[in-house]
């Protein structure tokens, strides 16, 4: 019986390409599982996470100053000031402020300059798991990670981690180190004014000096101090 005529048959990827694709897929799966697993670990009280910026400073031998303190040893004025300055709906949303996000999307579609819509959970997962430069990819990853993070951890634990990993100056991370660096005192001893100055420095920690504020920074701190003093239910989840 004669052999069947030769044909091209279905196109197949070369074995080496298939192996590369499988490996790339496995790498992506592992990378995706890292924040999922770490979030479960970070939910345990007493665990002290470090940020990607702190890890960078350690790897490059630049060093950093971070002194972890429990949230109970951070002045309530700083807790309230950071919430009112960074994420006023922190206690009521589930990781993402949908109203603010909708406004950003509408501004982008209209070709207008967009404002920030990062919540404290979004900023926390960015500091823990992602990179610092602005990009749509990073923002796209932030949202689902923040929702998951907010679902696993309590609000008080989220704020505790955030206040202990956020950058507050060159090589200065966390509320305790920032308080000592800028005001020469522990975070639990901060005055409402000092707390407001630290809070308004967060959007630009390398360019704003809470210990020597400009007139504009003082004006922003005035507003945040008033808001923190009247925050009431907005900060009830961390009281």
C-alpha positions in Angstrom: 0.0 0.0 0.0 1.5 3.3 -1.0 2.3 5.9 1.7 -0.2 8.8 2.0 0.7 11.9 0.1 2.8 14.3 2.0 1.1 17.5 3.1 2.0 20.4 5.2 -0.3 19.3 8.1 -1.0 21.6 11.1 1.6 24.2 11.9 3.3 23.5 15.2 5.6 25.6 17.3 9.1 24.4 17.5 9.9 22.4 20.7 12.2 25.1 22.0 9.5 27.8 21.6 6.9 25.7 23.4 9.3 25.1 26.2 10.0 28.8 26.5 6.3 29.6 26.5 5.7 27.1 29.3 8.5 28.4 31.3 7.3 32.0 30.8 3.8 31.0 31.9 5.2 29.3 35.0 7.2 32.3 35.9 4.1 34.5 35.6 2.1 32.1 37.8 4.8 32.2 40.5 5.1 36.0 40.3 1.3 36.2 40.7 1.3 33.8 43.7 4.0 35.7 45.6 1.8 38.7 46.7 -1.1 36.3 47.3 1.0 34.2 49.8 2.8 37.2 51.3 -0.5 38.9 52.0 -1.6 35.9 54.1 1.7 36.0 56.0 1.4 39.8 56.5 -2.0 39.4 58.1 -0.3 37.7 61.1 0.3 40.3 63.9 4.0 40.7 64.6 5.2 40.2 61.1 7.2 43.2 59.9 7.1 43.6 56.1 9.7 45.6 54.1 9.0 47.5 50.9 10.6 47.1 47.5 12.3 50.4 48.0 13.8 49.2 51.3 14.9 46.0 49.6 16.5 48.1 46.8 18.4 50.2 49.3 19.6 47.1 51.1 20.7 45.4 47.8 22.6 48.5 46.6 24.2 48.9 50.0 22.8 52.4 50.4 21.1 51.4 53.7 17.9 52.7 55.2 16.4 53.6 58.5 13.2 51.9 59.5 12.1 51.3 63.1 8.9 49.3 63.3 6.4 50.4 65.9 2.9 49.0 66.5 0.0 51.2 65.5 -0.8 51.9 69.2 2.6 53.6 69.5 1.8 56.0 66.6 0.1 59.2 67.6 -3.6 59.2 66.7 -3.1 62.6 65.2 -0.7 61.0 62.6 -3.1 58.2 61.8 -6.0 60.6 61.3 -3.9 63.1 59.3 -2.6 60.5 56.9 -6.1 59.1 56.3 -7.6 62.5 55.7 -4.7 63.6 53.5 -4.3 60.4 51.5 -7.5 58.5 51.5 -10.6 60.0 53.2 -12.8 57.0 52.5 -10.3 54.5 53.8 -12.7 53.1 56.5 -15.6 52.7 54.1 -14.2 51.4 50.7 -12.9 47.9 50.0 -9.4 48.7 48.7 -10.4 50.9 45.8 -12.4 54.1 45.9 -14.7 53.5 43.0 -16.0 57.1 43.0 -12.5 58.6 42.7 -11.5 56.0 40.1 -14.5 56.8 38.0 -13.6 60.5 38.1 -10.1 59.7 36.9 -11.3 57.6 34.1 -13.8 60.3 33.0 -11.0 62.9 33.1 -8.7 60.6 31.0 -11.4 60.0 28.4 -12.1 63.7 28.2 -8.4 64.4 27.6 -8.0 66.3 30.9 -5.2 66.0 33.3 -5.9 63.2 35.7 -5.7 63.4 39.5 -4.5 60.7 41.8 -6.9 58.1 43.0 -4.6 55.8 44.9 -6.1 54.5 48.2 -4.0 53.5 51.2 -4.4 49.8 50.3 -3.3 50.6 46.8 -0.2 52.5 48.0 0.6 49.7 50.4 0.6 46.9 47.8 2.6 49.2 45.5 5.2 49.6 48.2 5.2 46.0 49.1 5.0 44.2 45.7 5.3 46.6 42.8 7.7 49.2 41.4 7.7 52.9 41.9 7.6 54.5 38.4 4.2 55.5 37.0 2.7 53.2 34.4 -0.8 51.9 33.4 0.4 48.3 34.0 1.3 49.1 37.6 -2.0 50.8 38.1 -3.8 47.8 36.6 -2.0 45.5 39.0 -2.6 47.7 42.0 -6.4 47.6 42.0 -7.0 43.8 42.2 -4.1 43.4 44.7 -5.5 46.2 46.8 -9.0 44.6 46.9 -7.5 41.3 47.9 -5.2 43.0 50.5 -8.2 44.8 52.0 -10.2 41.6 52.1 -7.6 39.7 54.0 -6.3 42.3 56.4 -8.1 44.5 58.9 -8.1 48.2 58.3 -6.0 48.8 61.4 -3.4 46.3 60.2 -3.3 47.8 56.7 -2.6 51.3 58.2 0.0 49.9 60.6 1.9 48.3 57.7 1.6 51.4 55.5 2.8 53.8 58.3 5.8 51.5 58.9 6.9 51.1 55.2 6.1 54.4 53.5 9.1 56.6 52.5 9.4 59.9 54.4 12.8 61.1 53.3 16.1 59.9 51.8 16.5 56.4 53.2 13.9 57.2 55.9 11.0 54.7 56.1 8.1 54.5 58.5 6.5 56.9 61.1 9.0 56.3 63.9 12.1 57.0 61.8 10.4 60.0 60.2 9.4 61.4 63.5 12.9 61.1 64.9 14.5 62.4 61.7 12.3 65.4 61.2 11.3 66.3 64.8 13.6 64.5 67.1 10.9 62.6 68.9 9.0 59.3 68.9 5.9 58.9 66.7 3.7 58.5 69.8 4.7 62.0 70.9 3.9 63.9 67.7 1.7 67.0 68.1 -1.3 67.5 65.7 0.7 70.1 63.8 3.8 67.8 63.4 1.5 65.0 62.3 -0.2 67.1 59.7 3.2 68.2 58.3 4.3 64.6 58.0 1.1 63.7 56.3 1.3 66.4 53.6 4.9 65.5 52.8 3.9 62.0 51.7 3.1 62.8 48.0 6.6 64.0 47.6 8.8 62.8 50.5 12.1 63.7 48.8 11.0 67.2 47.9 9.0 68.2 50.9 10.6 68.8 54.3 8.2 68.6 57.3 10.9 69.8 59.6 11.4 73.0 57.6 8.1 73.6 55.8 7.6 76.1 53.0 4.7 78.5 53.2 2.7 76.3 50.8 3.4 73.1 52.8 2.3 74.9 56.0 -0.9 76.0 54.3 -1.6 72.4 53.3 -0.8 71.2 56.8 -3.3 73.8 58.2 -6.1 72.2 56.2 -5.1 68.6 57.0 -4.9 69.4 60.7 -8.4 70.8 60.7 -9.7 67.8 58.8 -8.0 65.4 61.1 -9.3 67.1 64.2 -12.9 66.8 62.8 -12.4 63.4 61.2 -14.9 61.5 63.4 -16.4 58.6 61.6 -13.9 58.9 58.7 -11.2 57.4 61.0 -13.4 55.2 63.2 -11.8 52.0 62.0 -8.4 52.9 63.4 -9.3 54.5 66.7 
